[in-house]
Amino acid sequence: MESPSLCWRDRIKAFLENRLFISAELLIAVMLQTLQTVHLISAALIYLFALGWLSLCLRKSGWRQLGLSRPTSWLRTVGIGAIVGLVYQAVSIWLVVPLLRQLTKEPLDLSQVTTAHNNVSLLILWLAASWTWAAFGEEMVYRGYLLNRVTDLFGHSRAGWVIGLIGSSALFGIGHAYQGITGILDTFLFGCVMAGLYLTGRRNLWLPVIAHGVYDTAAFFLIFLGLYP
């Protein structure tokens, strides 16, 4: 006979995996991102991280299961991540952003970070933020948590993963609305690249974490030196 505790665990697990519950969970994530966009909350990432942590706890899972685990080769992971980050930063500066400017007729708004020009203290501050808040925080939330939850909703087929990639990247882009419409689109495309890196790297979060950190680091050094176009 099945024990009562095991029966209840199965019921809770089935409830958490129900598409209605997943839809409600994702709706909360969209609402949090929207509240930041309309300036009712200042940092949706904090609330999204808490939501992801609670979701994983209820499922008796953790960030390791979403990819924050030791890679097979640290040297290969760091090398690929660094190359992707540097190459995409160059592609973004010289190709993506100029094309988006022509499309939207609006510049990329980097007014929040351009104060780091010739300011060592602010450079150090932004570099610290880029490797904690951005590289770890955003990759854990958008690529680790949200991409997987959207895919849970639409199914673990190729189409489901593509929808998860696009959906999580769209929320990531909207989270950068302070950079203007050009910034939203640029960040959306960057999110797609990071999500693609995550999926092709067998869902190991260290690849996009390193790529994201290197990407931001390159941008801040260019801004500091006054070389960012």
C-alpha positions as CSV (number, residue, x, y, z in Angstrom):
1,M,0.0,0.0,0.0
2,E,1.2,3.5,-0.9
3,S,2.1,5.6,2.2
4,P,0.0,8.8,2.8
5,S,3.2,11.0,2.7
6,L,4.2,9.6,-0.7
7,C,0.7,10.1,-2.0
8,W,0.7,13.7,-1.0
9,R,4.1,14.3,-2.5
10,D,2.9,12.9,-5.8
11,R,-0.2,15.2,-5.7
12,I,1.9,18.3,-4.9
13,K,4.3,17.4,-7.7
14,A,1.5,16.9,-10.1
15,F,0.0,20.2,-9.1
16,L,3.2,22.1,-9.6
17,E,3.7,20.5,-13.0
18,N,0.1,21.4,-14.1
19,R,0.1,23.8,-17.0
20,L,-2.4,26.1,-15.3
21,F,0.0,26.5,-12.3
22,I,3.0,27.1,-14.6
23,S,0.9,29.7,-16.5
24,A,0.1,31.5,-13.3
25,E,3.8,31.4,-12.3
26,L,4.8,32.9,-15.6
27,L,2.1,35.5,-15.4
28,I,3.5,36.7,-12.1
29,A,6.9,37.0,-13.8
30,V,5.4,39.1,-16.6
31,M,3.6,41.3,-14.1
32,L,6.8,41.9,-12.2
33,Q,8.7,42.8,-15.3
34,T,5.8,45.1,-16.3
35,L,5.8,46.9,-13.0
36,Q,9.5,47.7,-13.4
37,T,8.8,49.0,-16.9
38,V,6.2,51.4,-15.6
39,H,8.5,52.4,-12.7
40,L,6.3,51.0,-9.9
41,I,9.2,48.8,-8.7
42,S,12.9,49.5,-9.3
43,A,14.4,46.1,-9.7
44,A,12.3,43.3,-11.0
45,L,15.3,41.0,-11.0
46,I,15.3,40.7,-7.2
47,Y,11.6,39.6,-7.2
48,L,12.1,37.3,-10.2
49,F,15.0,35.6,-8.4
50,A,12.9,35.1,-5.3
51,L,10.1,33.7,-7.4
52,G,12.5,31.3,-9.1
53,W,14.0,30.3,-5.8
54,L,10.6,29.6,-4.3
55,S,9.5,27.7,-7.4
56,L,12.6,25.5,-7.2
57,C,12.2,24.9,-3.5
58,L,8.6,23.8,-4.0
59,R,9.7,21.4,-6.6
60,K,12.5,20.1,-4.3
61,S,15.0,21.2,-7.0
62,G,17.8,23.8,-7.1
63,W,19.9,26.0,-9.4
64,R,22.3,23.1,-10.0
65,Q,19.5,21.3,-11.8
66,L,19.1,24.3,-14.0
67,G,22.7,24.4,-15.0
68,L,24.8,26.1,-12.2
69,S,26.9,23.0,-11.9
70,R,30.6,22.2,-12.5
71,P,31.3,22.1,-16.2
72,T,33.1,19.1,-17.8
73,S,36.1,21.4,-18.6
74,W,36.6,24.8,-16.9
75,L,39.2,25.8,-19.5
76,R,36.9,25.1,-22.4
77,T,34.0,26.8,-20.7
78,V,35.9,29.9,-19.9
79,G,37.5,30.0,-23.3
80,I,34.3,29.6,-25.3
81,G,32.4,32.0,-23.0
82,A,35.1,34.7,-23.2
83,I,35.3,34.4,-27.0
84,V,31.5,34.6,-27.5
85,G,31.3,37.6,-25.2
86,L,34.0,39.5,-27.0
87,V,32.9,38.6,-30.5
88,Y,29.2,39.5,-29.8
89,Q,30.2,42.8,-28.2
90,A,32.0,43.7,-31.5
91,V,29.1,42.5,-33.6
92,S,26.7,44.5,-31.4
93,I,28.7,47.7,-31.6
94,W,29.5,47.6,-35.3
95,L,26.5,45.8,-36.8
96,V,23.5,45.2,-34.6
97,V,23.1,48.6,-32.9
98,P,23.7,50.7,-36.0
99,L,21.1,48.6,-37.9
100,L,18.6,49.0,-35.0
101,R,19.2,52.7,-34.9
102,Q,18.3,52.9,-38.6
103,L,15.2,50.8,-37.9
104,T,13.9,52.6,-34.8
105,K,15.3,56.1,-35.5
106,E,16.3,56.2,-31.9
107,P,19.8,56.0,-30.3
108,L,20.8,53.4,-27.7
109,D,20.4,55.1,-24.3
110,L,23.4,54.3,-22.1
111,S,23.1,57.5,-20.0
112,Q,23.1,55.4,-16.8
113,V,26.6,54.0,-17.4
114,T,28.4,56.7,-19.5
115,T,29.3,58.4,-16.2
116,A,32.0,55.7,-15.9
117,H,34.1,57.6,-18.5
118,N,37.5,58.4,-17.0
119,N,36.1,57.5,-13.6
120,V,38.0,54.6,-12.0
121,S,35.7,54.3,-9.0
122,L,32.6,54.0,-11.2
123,L,34.3,51.6,-13.5
124,I,35.1,49.3,-10.6
125,L,31.5,49.6,-9.3
126,W,30.0,48.8,-12.7
127,L,32.4,45.9,-13.3
128,A,31.4,44.4,-9.9
129,A,27.7,44.9,-10.8
130,S,28.2,43.3,-14.2
131,W,29.7,40.1,-12.8
132,T,27.1,39.8,-9.9
133,W,23.8,41.4,-10.8
134,A,24.1,40.9,-14.6
135,A,26.2,37.9,-15.3
136,F,25.0,35.7,-12.4
137,G,21.7,37.3,-11.5
138,E,20.3,37.8,-15.0
139,E,21.6,34.5,-16.4
140,M,20.2,32.5,-13.5
141,V,16.8,34.2,-13.8
142,Y,16.3,34.5,-17.5
143,R,18.2,31.6,-18.9
144,G,18.1,29.3,-15.9
145,Y,14.6,29.8,-14.4
146,L,12.4,31.5,-17.0
147,L,13.6,29.7,-20.1
148,N,13.0,26.4,-18.5
149,R,9.6,27.3,-17.1
150,V,8.3,28.6,-20.5
151,T,9.5,25.4,-22.0
152,D,7.7,23.4,-19.3
153,L,4.5,25.1,-20.4
154,F,4.9,24.5,-24.1
155,G,6.6,21.1,-23.9
156,H,10.2,19.8,-24.2
157,S,10.2,19.5,-27.9
158,R,12.3,21.6,-30.3
159,A,9.4,24.0,-30.8
160,G,9.0,24.3,-27.0
161,W,12.6,25.2,-26.5
162,V,12.5,27.8,-29.3
163,I,9.4,29.3,-27.6
164,G,11.2,29.3,-24.3
165,L,14.3,31.0,-25.9
166,I,12.2,33.7,-27.5
167,G,9.8,34.2,-24.5
168,S,12.6,34.5,-21.9
169,S,14.7,36.8,-24.1
170,A,11.6,39.0,-24.7
171,L,11.2,39.5,-20.9
172,F,15.0,40.1,-20.7
173,G,14.7,42.8,-23.4
174,I,11.8,44.5,-21.7
175,G,13.7,44.5,-18.5
176,H,16.1,47.0,-20.2
177,A,13.4,49.4,-21.3
178,Y,15.5,52.2,-19.7
179,Q,17.8,51.9,-22.7
180,G,15.0,52.9,-25.1
181,I,13.4,50.8,-27.9
182,T,16.8,50.3,-29.5
183,G,18.1,49.0,-26.2
184,I,15.2,46.6,-25.8
185,L,15.7,45.1,-29.2
186,D,19.5,44.9,-28.7
187,T,19.1,43.2,-25.4
188,F,16.5,40.8,-26.8
189,L,18.9,39.7,-29.5
190,F,21.7,39.4,-26.9
191,G,19.3,37.3,-24.7
192,C,18.7,35.0,-27.7
193,V,22.4,34.5,-28.1
194,M,22.9,33.7,-24.4
195,A,19.9,31.3,-24.5
196,G,21.3,29.6,-27.6
197,L,24.7,29.3,-25.8
198,Y,23.0,27.8,-22.8
199,L,21.1,25.2,-24.8
200,T,24.0,24.3,-27.1
201,G,26.2,24.0,-24.0
202,R,23.9,21.2,-22.7
203,R,22.1,23.7,-20.4
204,N,25.2,24.6,-18.4
205,L,24.7,28.2,-17.0
206,W,28.5,28.8,-16.7
207,L,28.8,29.4,-20.4
208,P,26.3,32.3,-20.6
209,V,27.4,33.6,-17.2
210,I,31.0,34.0,-18.4
211,A,30.0,35.3,-21.9
212,H,27.7,37.9,-20.3
213,G,30.3,39.0,-17.8
214,V,33.0,39.4,-20.5
215,Y,30.5,41.2,-22.9
216,D,29.7,43.8,-20.2
217,T,33.3,44.1,-19.1
218,A,34.4,44.9,-22.6
219,A,31.6,47.5,-22.9
220,F,32.5,49.2,-19.6
221,F,36.2,49.4,-20.5
222,L,35.3,51.0,-23.9
223,I,33.1,53.5,-22.1
224,F,35.8,54.3,-19.6
225,L,38.3,54.9,-22.4
226,G,35.8,57.0,-24.3
227,L,35.9,54.5,-27.2
228,Y,32.4,53.3,-27.2
229,P,30.7,54.6,-30.4
